[in-house]
Amino acid sequence: MESTALPHWEMSLYWILSFTSHLYSFYQLHLFSKEHEESLDRDGQLERSVFIQSSKKDAADFEWSFWSEWAWRSLLWSLIGHGVVSQLSSVCMPQLRKAVLTVYGVLCAWCLLGSRGVAVLMLHLGISLAVAQLQNPALSWGCSLLLLFTLHISSVQDIQRGWYDSDENYYLLMFSIAMCVLRCVSFSLELCWSPLQVRGTDHGFSFLNFTTFLTQLYHLVSYCFYHPLFYNGPIINYNHFRQEMDSAVCKVSLSLMLGWTLRVCVWWCLAEVMIHFMYIHSIQNNETYLIMLPPWALGGLALAIVQFFYVKYLVLYGVASLLMKLDGVETPPLPRCVSTMYSFQGMWRHFDVGLYRWLIRYVYVPLGGSQHGLFQKLISMAMTFSFVCLWHGCHDYLQCWALLNCVCVFIENSIRHFLCWPPLHHTIVYSLSLPMRRRGLALISAFSTAMLILSNLVFLGGIHIGHVYWERVFMQGWSIMALPVLGCLYCFAQVGLEMDRKT
């Protein structure tokens, strides 16, 4: 079912219908938000806006509020400082630029996390590196999982909370440790597969071995404490990071830098506009409002939740990417618009590209991947989604989300293999034209898109919102809402197929 070009008038129709359905559903959600603004404000979900005096702001999204507060408090200025230090060091002492950026990253972490927070991170790095010396990937993985598990030990959490005056500092430490675990896995496995150390003639302790260990520790610290990626991401594998940093040349035109900065500012403004005119997260947290929502506003809420998540990560990853471009480091592609995603596999490949590459290289392929039969492929998929669930916190809604993703990826693969079955494939080829095959693929993808949106709602809003949407759309409202929803999703899928065809 190859993707081929459709007539221009037809594709224009799909684009118009996709765009207008988004705008109309957002407008209905805006009307509902303003209608219940007072009751939402009484529930303590809204805040007075600093930027738009005539409107209140939905502050119920923890991640956006958390990073926005930290950005204005310190992170924005430390990131600007990184850019200045990087440019000065590349001009004055280019051979020491990596060392200078490493020292700067450690100092910034020290200022924000304190000496105890940095000591915990260094302890993680030292343990991971020591285990990696054994050249056993299984032991390195086991060590990393044990270190990740410490994030969920209540006694350890209580001790670390006591280090700080506010929960915000504690959460920043938790995010830093979680990101550190991924980087330690990458560094350790790369060391196991392609040893960087130099062994002496004897197999015991020697000064040469100790010097090599310190050199490796320096590389690991420079990788983990690289300031633009330290707290959040995107994820970059160590082999790529080292290659880029060793060969990086800081040559970025002023116009490119200003253009990228403008794009980040536009995305930030768009995210603020969304939470000022649509109280997305306050409504999603209250099941009463979810039941009260009119059909179009219900659809608008689903689209707004996933679109806000997309715009939020455009801002978070866009800032980091801007600084990495200044450092001459190639960045993973920014997330692709979720409204153009029409399959679970496409979502994983194109939204967080850095995490996808990390999972493929360090989890999926080492476990066998797709090269060792169907059973091994299922095991690899299950373990990959299990790790993602564990890394995010392993809550009940995350378990449901991971299971739904694993099952749907398996179903998509099964459908693909079924359509490639020679007798059926030959029948399709001889019976349908290329445009009709494209339309058939979009129709199948519309059902996949529906489950993809449901999966994202569970991930972003919890099981309760997934249950409400399942009941209202798929169980109770199928006779009324099925055709309009399927029509909109069909248009979204066609737009996504067209974007794939042109890339």
C-alpha positions as CSV (number, residue, x, y, z in Angstrom):
1,M,0.0,0.0,0.0
2,E,2.5,2.5,-1.2
3,S,2.1,6.2,-0.5
4,T,1.6,8.1,-3.7
5,A,0.6,11.6,-4.7
6,L,-3.1,12.5,-4.7
7,P,-4.7,15.3,-6.8
8,H,-3.9,18.8,-5.5
9,W,-7.6,19.6,-4.9
10,E,-8.0,16.5,-2.8
11,M,-4.9,17.2,-0.6
12,S,-6.0,20.8,-0.3
13,L,-9.4,19.6,1.0
14,Y,-7.7,17.4,3.6
15,W,-5.5,20.3,4.8
16,I,-8.5,22.7,5.0
17,L,-10.6,20.1,6.9
18,S,-7.8,19.3,9.3
19,F,-7.1,22.9,10.0
20,T,-10.7,24.0,10.4
21,S,-11.5,21.0,12.6
22,H,-8.7,22.0,14.9
23,L,-9.8,25.6,15.1
24,Y,-13.5,24.8,15.6
25,S,-12.8,22.3,18.3
26,F,-10.4,24.7,20.1
27,Y,-13.0,27.4,19.8
28,Q,-15.7,25.2,21.5
29,L,-13.2,24.3,24.2
30,H,-12.5,28.0,24.7
31,L,-16.2,28.8,25.1
32,F,-16.5,26.0,27.7
33,S,-13.4,27.2,29.5
34,K,-14.8,30.8,29.8
35,E,-18.2,29.5,30.8
36,H,-16.8,27.6,33.8
37,E,-14.0,30.0,34.5
38,E,-15.3,31.0,37.9
39,S,-15.9,27.5,39.2
40,L,-12.4,26.5,37.9
41,D,-10.9,29.5,39.7
42,R,-12.7,28.6,42.9
43,D,-11.0,25.1,42.7
44,G,-7.7,26.9,42.8
45,Q,-6.6,25.7,39.3
46,L,-6.2,29.2,37.7
47,E,-3.8,32.0,38.3
48,R,-3.8,35.7,37.4
49,S,-1.9,36.3,34.2
50,V,1.1,38.6,34.1
51,F,1.1,38.9,30.3
52,I,-2.7,39.0,29.5
53,Q,-4.5,41.1,32.1
54,S,-8.0,40.3,30.8
55,S,-7.5,36.5,31.1
56,K,-6.5,34.0,33.7
57,K,-4.0,31.3,33.2
58,D,-4.3,27.6,33.6
59,A,-1.4,26.6,35.9
60,A,-2.4,23.0,36.4
61,D,0.4,21.5,34.1
62,F,3.1,20.8,36.6
63,E,5.9,20.3,34.0
64,W,5.3,23.6,32.2
65,S,4.9,25.6,35.5
66,F,8.0,23.9,36.9
67,W,10.3,24.6,34.0
68,S,8.9,28.1,33.4
69,E,9.6,29.1,37.1
70,W,13.1,27.6,37.0
71,A,13.8,29.3,33.6
72,W,13.1,32.8,35.0
73,R,14.8,32.0,38.3
74,S,18.1,30.7,37.1
75,L,18.2,28.2,34.2
76,L,17.7,30.8,31.4
77,W,20.6,32.8,32.7
78,S,22.9,29.8,33.2
79,L,22.1,28.7,29.6
80,I,22.9,32.1,28.3
81,G,26.1,31.9,30.3
82,H,26.9,28.6,28.7
83,G,26.6,30.1,25.3
84,V,28.9,33.0,26.2
85,V,31.5,30.7,27.8
86,S,31.4,28.3,24.8
87,Q,32.0,31.1,22.3
88,L,34.8,32.7,24.4
89,S,36.6,29.4,25.0
90,S,36.3,28.4,21.3
91,V,38.1,31.7,20.4
92,C,40.6,31.9,23.2
93,M,41.4,28.3,24.0
94,P,39.8,25.9,21.5
95,Q,41.7,22.9,22.7
96,L,40.4,23.3,26.2
97,R,36.8,24.1,25.3
98,K,35.5,20.7,26.3
99,A,37.2,21.0,29.7
100,V,35.9,24.6,30.2
101,L,32.3,23.5,29.4
102,T,32.7,20.6,31.8
103,V,33.8,22.8,34.6
104,Y,31.0,25.3,33.8
105,G,28.4,22.5,33.8
106,V,29.5,21.1,37.2
107,L,29.5,24.6,38.7
108,C,26.0,25.3,37.5
109,A,24.8,22.0,38.9
110,W,26.5,22.8,42.2
111,C,24.8,26.2,42.4
112,L,21.3,24.7,41.7
113,L,21.5,21.3,43.4
114,G,24.1,22.0,46.1
115,S,27.1,20.0,47.1
116,R,25.1,17.0,48.2
117,G,23.1,16.8,45.0
118,V,26.3,16.9,42.9
119,A,27.9,14.3,45.2
120,V,24.9,12.0,44.6
121,L,25.3,12.4,40.8
122,M,29.1,11.8,41.0
123,L,28.5,8.7,43.1
124,H,26.2,7.4,40.3
125,L,28.8,8.1,37.7
126,G,31.6,6.5,39.8
127,I,29.7,3.3,40.5
128,S,28.6,3.0,36.8
129,L,32.1,3.5,35.5
130,A,33.6,1.1,38.0
131,V,31.1,-1.6,37.0
132,A,31.7,-0.9,33.3
133,Q,35.4,-1.8,33.8
134,L,34.3,-5.4,34.0
135,Q,33.3,-5.2,30.3
136,N,30.0,-7.0,30.9
137,P,26.9,-5.2,29.5
138,A,24.5,-7.3,31.7
139,L,26.3,-6.1,34.8
140,S,26.3,-2.5,33.6
141,W,22.5,-2.7,32.9
142,G,21.9,-4.3,36.3
143,C,23.9,-1.5,38.0
144,S,22.0,1.2,36.2
145,L,18.6,-0.3,37.0
146,L,19.6,-0.5,40.7
147,L,20.6,3.2,40.7
148,L,17.3,4.0,39.0
149,F,15.4,2.1,41.6
150,T,16.9,4.3,44.3
151,L,14.7,7.1,43.0
152,H,11.7,5.1,44.4
153,I,13.0,4.3,47.8
154,S,10.9,6.4,50.3
155,S,13.7,6.6,52.9
156,V,16.2,7.9,50.3
157,Q,13.5,10.4,49.1
158,D,13.0,11.7,52.6
159,I,16.7,12.3,53.1
160,Q,17.1,14.1,49.8
161,R,14.0,16.2,50.4
162,G,15.6,17.3,53.7
163,W,18.5,18.8,51.8
164,Y,16.4,21.6,50.2
165,D,14.0,24.3,51.3
166,S,11.5,23.6,48.6
167,D,10.2,20.6,46.7
168,E,11.2,22.3,43.4
169,N,14.9,21.8,44.2
170,Y,14.2,18.2,45.1
171,Y,12.3,17.5,41.8
172,L,15.2,19.2,39.9
173,L,17.6,16.7,41.5
174,M,15.2,13.8,40.6
175,F,15.1,14.9,36.9
176,S,18.8,15.2,36.9
177,I,19.4,11.7,38.3
178,A,16.9,10.2,35.8
179,M,18.7,11.8,32.9
180,C,22.0,10.8,34.4
181,V,21.0,7.1,34.4
182,L,20.3,7.2,30.7
183,R,23.7,8.7,30.0
184,C,25.5,6.3,32.3
185,V,23.9,3.4,30.4
186,S,25.0,4.9,27.1
187,F,28.6,5.5,28.3
188,S,28.9,2.1,30.0
189,L,27.6,0.1,27.1
190,E,29.8,2.0,24.6
191,L,32.8,1.2,26.9
192,C,31.8,-2.5,27.0
193,W,31.4,-2.7,23.2
194,S,34.4,-0.5,22.3
195,P,36.8,-0.3,25.2
196,L,38.5,3.1,25.6
197,Q,40.8,1.9,28.4
198,V,44.4,0.8,27.8
199,R,45.4,-2.3,29.7
200,G,48.9,-2.9,31.1
201,T,50.8,-6.1,30.7
202,D,49.6,-7.3,34.1
203,H,46.0,-7.7,34.9
204,G,46.1,-6.2,38.3
205,F,46.2,-2.6,39.5
206,S,48.7,-0.3,37.9
207,F,49.2,3.5,37.6
208,L,48.4,3.2,33.9
209,N,45.0,1.6,34.7
210,F,44.2,4.3,37.3
211,T,45.1,7.1,34.9
212,T,42.9,5.5,32.2
213,F,40.0,5.3,34.8
214,L,40.4,9.0,35.6
215,T,40.4,9.8,31.8
216,Q,37.2,7.9,31.4
217,L,35.7,9.6,34.4
218,Y,36.5,12.9,32.8
219,H,34.8,11.9,29.6
220,L,31.7,10.7,31.5
221,V,31.5,13.8,33.6
222,S,31.8,16.0,30.5
223,Y,29.0,14.0,28.9
224,C,26.6,13.9,31.9
225,F,27.2,17.5,33.0
226,Y,26.9,19.1,29.6
227,H,24.7,22.0,30.7
228,P,22.2,22.4,27.8
229,L,21.1,18.7,28.2
230,F,21.7,18.2,31.9
231,Y,18.2,18.6,33.3
232,N,15.9,17.6,30.6
233,G,17.2,16.6,27.2
234,P,17.0,15.7,24.3
235,I,18.9,12.5,24.7
236,I,22.1,12.1,22.8
237,N,24.0,8.8,22.7
238,Y,27.6,9.0,24.0
239,N,29.2,7.8,20.8
240,H,27.5,10.7,18.9
241,F,28.2,13.2,21.6
242,R,31.9,12.4,21.7
243,Q,32.3,12.5,18.0
244,E,30.5,15.8,17.7
245,M,32.3,17.5,20.6
246,D,35.7,16.3,19.4
247,S,35.1,17.6,15.9
248,A,32.8,20.5,16.6
249,V,33.5,23.9,15.1
250,C,31.6,26.8,16.6
251,K,30.6,28.6,13.4
252,V,27.0,29.8,13.5
253,S,25.7,32.8,11.5
254,L,24.0,35.5,13.4
255,S,21.0,35.3,11.2
256,L,20.6,31.5,12.0
257,M,20.9,32.2,15.7
258,L,18.4,35.0,15.7
259,G,16.0,33.0,13.5
260,W,16.2,30.0,15.9
261,T,15.7,32.2,18.9
262,L,12.6,33.8,17.3
263,R,11.2,30.3,16.6
264,V,11.6,29.3,20.3
265,C,10.0,32.6,21.4
266,V,7.0,32.0,19.0
267,W,6.6,28.4,20.4
268,W,6.7,29.8,24.0
269,C,4.1,32.4,23.2
270,L,1.9,29.8,21.5
271,A,2.1,27.6,24.6
272,E,1.1,30.6,26.8
273,V,-1.8,31.5,24.6
274,M,-3.1,28.0,24.8
275,I,-3.2,27.9,28.6
276,H,-4.7,31.4,28.7
277,F,-7.6,30.8,26.4
278,M,-8.2,27.1,27.0
279,Y,-8.1,25.7,30.5
280,I,-6.8,22.4,29.2
281,H,-5.3,20.8,32.3
282,S,-7.7,22.1,34.8
283,I,-10.6,20.5,32.9
284,Q,-8.8,17.3,32.3
285,N,-8.1,16.8,36.0
286,N,-11.9,17.1,36.9
287,E,-14.0,14.2,35.7
288,T,-17.2,16.2,36.1
289,Y,-16.1,18.7,33.5
290,L,-15.0,15.8,31.2
291,I,-18.5,14.4,31.3
292,M,-20.1,17.9,30.8
293,L,-18.0,18.7,27.7
294,P,-20.0,19.0,24.4
295,P,-18.8,16.6,21.7
296,W,-16.7,19.2,19.7
297,A,-15.2,20.6,22.9
298,L,-14.4,17.0,24.0
299,G,-12.5,16.5,20.8
300,G,-10.9,19.9,21.2
301,L,-9.6,19.0,24.6
302,A,-8.0,15.8,23.3
303,L,-6.3,17.7,20.5
304,A,-5.3,20.5,22.9
305,I,-3.7,18.1,25.4
306,V,-1.5,16.5,22.9
307,Q,-0.8,19.7,21.0
308,F,0.3,21.5,24.2
309,F,2.6,18.6,25.0
310,Y,4.1,19.0,21.5
311,V,4.6,22.8,21.8
312,K,6.0,22.4,25.3
313,Y,8.7,20.1,24.1
314,L,9.4,22.3,21.1
315,V,10.3,25.0,23.6
316,L,12.3,22.8,26.0
317,Y,14.2,21.0,23.2
318,G,14.4,24.1,21.1
319,V,16.4,26.0,23.7
320,A,18.8,23.1,24.2
321,S,19.2,22.7,20.4
322,L,20.0,26.4,20.0
323,L,22.9,26.1,22.4
324,M,24.1,22.9,20.9
325,K,24.1,24.5,17.5
326,L,26.2,27.3,18.9
327,D,28.6,24.6,20.2
328,G,28.7,23.0,16.7
329,V,26.9,19.8,17.9
330,E,24.4,18.2,15.6
331,T,21.0,17.9,17.4
332,P,18.3,15.3,17.0
333,P,15.3,16.6,15.0
334,L,12.8,18.4,17.0
335,P,9.4,16.7,17.7
336,R,7.1,16.3,14.8
337,C,3.5,17.7,15.1
338,V,1.4,15.1,16.8
339,S,-1.6,15.8,14.6
340,T,0.4,14.4,11.6
341,M,1.2,11.1,13.5
342,Y,-0.9,8.3,12.1
343,S,0.8,5.2,13.7
344,F,2.4,4.2,17.0
345,Q,5.7,3.4,15.3
346,G,5.8,6.8,13.6
347,M,5.1,8.5,17.0
348,W,8.0,6.8,18.6
349,R,10.3,7.5,15.6
350,H,9.5,11.1,15.1
351,F,8.4,12.7,18.4
352,D,11.4,12.2,20.7
353,V,14.0,11.1,18.2
354,G,16.9,11.1,20.7
355,L,15.0,8.8,23.1
356,Y,14.0,6.5,20.2
357,R,17.6,6.2,19.0
358,W,18.7,5.5,22.6
359,L,16.1,2.7,23.1
360,I,16.9,1.1,19.7
361,R,20.7,1.1,20.3
362,Y,20.8,0.1,24.0
363,V,17.6,-1.9,24.6
364,Y,15.9,-3.2,21.4
365,V,18.8,-4.3,19.3
366,P,20.9,-5.9,22.1
367,L,17.9,-8.0,23.0
368,G,17.6,-9.4,19.5
369,G,15.3,-6.8,17.8
370,S,13.7,-7.9,14.6
371,Q,16.6,-10.1,13.3
372,H,16.0,-13.2,15.4
373,G,12.4,-14.3,14.8
374,L,9.0,-13.2,15.9
375,F,9.3,-14.4,19.5
376,Q,12.6,-12.5,20.1
377,K,11.0,-9.4,18.5
378,L,8.1,-9.6,20.9
379,I,10.5,-10.0,23.9
380,S,12.6,-7.0,22.7
381,M,9.4,-4.8,22.3
382,A,8.1,-5.8,25.7
383,M,11.4,-5.1,27.5
384,T,11.8,-1.8,25.7
385,F,8.3,-0.5,26.7
386,S,8.9,-1.9,30.2
387,F,12.1,0.1,30.6
388,V,10.3,3.3,29.3
389,C,7.6,2.7,31.9
390,L,10.1,2.1,34.7
391,W,12.2,5.2,33.8
392,H,9.1,7.5,33.8
393,G,8.1,6.2,37.3
394,C,6.2,3.0,36.7
395,H,2.8,4.4,38.0
396,D,-0.4,2.5,37.2
397,Y,-1.3,4.8,34.3
398,L,2.2,4.5,32.8
399,Q,1.8,0.7,33.0
400,C,-1.5,1.0,31.1
401,W,0.1,3.3,28.6
402,A,3.2,1.1,28.0
403,L,1.0,-2.0,27.6
404,L,-1.3,-0.2,25.1
405,N,1.7,1.0,23.1
406,C,3.3,-2.4,23.0
407,V,0.0,-4.1,21.9
408,C,-0.7,-1.5,19.2
409,V,2.8,-1.6,17.8
410,F,2.4,-5.4,17.6
411,I,-1.0,-5.0,15.8
412,E,0.4,-2.5,13.4
413,N,3.3,-4.9,12.5
414,S,0.8,-7.8,12.1
415,I,-1.4,-5.8,9.8
416,R,1.7,-4.8,7.7
417,H,2.8,-8.4,7.4
418,F,-0.7,-9.4,6.5
419,L,-1.0,-6.8,3.8
420,C,2.4,-8.0,2.4
421,W,1.2,-11.6,2.3
422,P,1.8,-12.4,-1.4
423,P,-1.7,-13.5,-2.4
424,L,-3.4,-10.6,-0.7
425,H,-0.7,-8.1,-1.9
426,H,-1.1,-9.2,-5.5
427,T,-4.9,-8.9,-5.2
428,I,-4.5,-5.3,-3.9
429,V,-2.1,-4.4,-6.6
430,Y,-4.2,-5.6,-9.4
431,S,-7.5,-4.4,-8.0
432,L,-6.7,-0.9,-6.7
433,S,-5.0,2.0,-8.3
434,L,-2.2,3.8,-6.4
435,P,-4.4,6.6,-5.2
436,M,-7.0,4.1,-4.0
437,R,-4.3,2.2,-2.1
438,R,-3.2,5.6,-0.5
439,R,-6.8,6.2,0.6
440,G,-7.1,2.7,2.0
441,L,-3.9,3.2,3.9
442,A,-5.3,6.5,5.4
443,L,-8.5,4.8,6.4
444,I,-6.6,2.0,8.2
445,S,-4.4,4.7,9.8
446,A,-7.4,6.6,11.0
447,F,-8.2,3.7,13.4
448,S,-4.6,3.6,14.6
449,T,-4.7,7.4,15.1
450,A,-7.7,7.1,17.3
451,M,-5.9,4.6,19.6
452,L,-2.8,6.7,19.5
453,I,-4.7,9.8,20.8
454,L,-6.3,7.6,23.5
455,S,-2.8,6.3,24.5
456,N,-1.4,9.9,24.7
457,L,-4.4,10.9,26.8
458,V,-3.6,8.2,29.3
459,F,0.1,9.2,29.4
460,L,-0.6,12.9,29.8
461,G,-3.8,12.8,31.8
462,G,-4.1,9.5,33.6
463,I,-6.3,6.5,33.4
464,H,-9.4,8.5,34.4
465,I,-9.4,10.7,31.2
466,G,-8.7,7.6,29.0
467,H,-11.7,5.9,30.6
468,V,-14.0,8.9,30.0
469,Y,-12.9,9.2,26.4
470,W,-13.4,5.5,25.8
471,E,-16.9,5.5,27.3
472,R,-18.0,8.8,25.6
473,V,-16.5,8.2,22.2
474,F,-16.1,4.5,21.7
475,M,-19.0,3.1,23.8
476,Q,-21.8,5.6,24.3
477,G,-21.3,8.0,21.4
478,W,-20.2,5.7,18.6
479,S,-23.6,6.1,16.7
480,I,-23.3,9.9,16.8
481,M,-19.6,10.7,16.9
482,A,-18.0,7.8,15.1
483,L,-18.3,9.2,11.5
484,P,-17.2,12.8,12.3
485,V,-14.3,11.5,14.4
486,L,-13.3,9.0,11.8
487,G,-13.5,11.7,9.1
488,C,-11.3,14.1,11.0
489,L,-8.7,11.3,11.7
490,Y,-8.8,10.3,8.1
491,C,-7.9,13.8,7.1
492,F,-5.1,13.9,9.7
493,A,-3.7,10.6,8.4
494,Q,-3.7,11.9,4.8
495,V,-1.8,15.0,5.9
496,G,0.7,12.9,7.7
497,L,1.1,10.5,4.7
498,E,1.7,13.5,2.5
499,M,4.4,14.9,4.8
500,D,6.1,11.5,4.8
501,R,5.9,11.3,1.1
502,K,7.7,14.6,0.7
503,T,10.5,13.9,3.1
